[in-house]
Amino acid sequence: MIESMRYTLCRVVNKRARYYRLSSYKTLFYEYLLEIEYGSMKNKKPTRIIREYFSTLESLSKKRSQIIEQKMKKGYECYG
């Protein structure tokens, strides 16, 4: 099993580069963490970081796939 995974989605709108980064990790307590970070490429700090915990890898994978699908419909391109 992979201990951690990271996907980065990017798009440019009105000459502004935006990113959406999804990172998933296995925790010490046998849970799975999905960390969602997004913001502008020109800023050093992200606009927001959201952390969600899941009891199974399948539920984390389902949520991650839903987010990637939604963002790609909005024009983001996936790197990762």
N, C-alpha and C positions, 0 to 999 in steps of 0.2 A: 504494500500500500504506500502511496505517496504521502509523505508527512506534510508537505505544504505545496500550494499551487497559487499562481498569480496570473491574472489576465488584465491587460490594459486596453481600454477602448478610447479612441481619440476622434475628434471632429473639429472642423473649423467653421464657425458661423460669424458672419459680419467681421471678418478678419481677426477673430478672436479664437484662439486654440483652447479647447476644453478637453479634459480627460476624466475618465471614470476607471478606477482601479479596483479589482476584486481579488482579494487574497483569502485563501482558506488554509486553516491550520488544525492540527489535532492537538487538543489541550491535554494537560496533565491528568485531568479527571475523566478521560475517555469520552469527551464531548468534542464537537467540531465547531470551530469559530469561522464565521464569514465576516470579513472586514471590508466594508465598502468605503472608498475614499474618492472624493471628486472635487474638482475645482478648475481654476484657470491655469494654463501652462506658465503664464507670466508671473504668478505669485509663488513665493517659496512655500507658504503653508497652504494646505488644502482648505477648501470652503467648509467641508464637513467630513467627519469620519463616523460611520455607523457600524456597530458591532452586534452581530446576531449569533446566538448559540443554538446548535442543533444536536439532538440526541443520536441521530444516525447520519451516516455518510450519504445515503440516498436522499434524504430530505434536504441536506445542504446542496447536493448536486442539482436537485430539481429547482431550488430557489435560484441558484447561480445561473442555470440555463435560462430561466424565465427572465432574469435581469439582462443577460446578454442579448437575448432575442428582442426585448423591448428597446434596448439602446441601439441595436443594429437597425431596427425599423426607423429610428429617429436620425439615422445617418452616421452613427459611430462606426469606426472600423476596428476590428479586434486584432490585437497583437499579443500573442502569448500562448 
